């Protein structure tokens, strides 16, 4: 009698079938967009681009015909004369309010009580026609120490005529300079890095304002000490 045996599976066949199954399992399925949907999507994008171009073309002539104005920066509305009148009661004198027209533009005007320096002052800042700066300080209580502080310890280098008065010129040699005038009971100091011709123009307006105001009388007992 012979024993019947069932045929064993072919190793090569098994390996081949498993390999093809793995390959089938690892394969990626790429989505397929129907041609009609792809056409509609492309048409939508093209339509948006065309609409954007048409909008720009419609507004561009308007923008070109109406250019934006050039910005000149912020200009504060400072009424020097009105502020000076308000400060007159506490100052004990009429502060100067130079009439400079549109040439020198004030960017501040204030009364300082002098709590730190001990010297109350009237202060105005001016932007010059050449876009530089000159600060005006006026007081009836000037002393040598205060004056050195205002002029940054600059030495006296000469004098300058402005408004028919001789102003003392102090120059640091680094661009900063000051004109000092003792007139009609107060001391006025102009300081900044502007050109001397601009100092002279502002000084002329200051003298006219001083001469239009009542002179300040300082009694000997009230004279400031150094």
Secondary structure as UniProt FT lines:
FT   HELIX           11..26
FT   HELIX           35..65
FT   HELIX           80..91
FT   TURN            101..103
FT   STRAND          105..112
FT   TURN            115..117
FT   STRAND          121..127
FT   TURN            129..130
FT   STRAND          133..139
FT   HELIX           144..150
FT   TURN            151..153
FT   STRAND          155..162
FT   TURN            163..164
FT   STRAND          165..171
FT   STRAND          177..183
FT   TURN            184..185
FT   STRAND          186..192
FT   HELIX           196..212
FT   HELIX           220..222
//
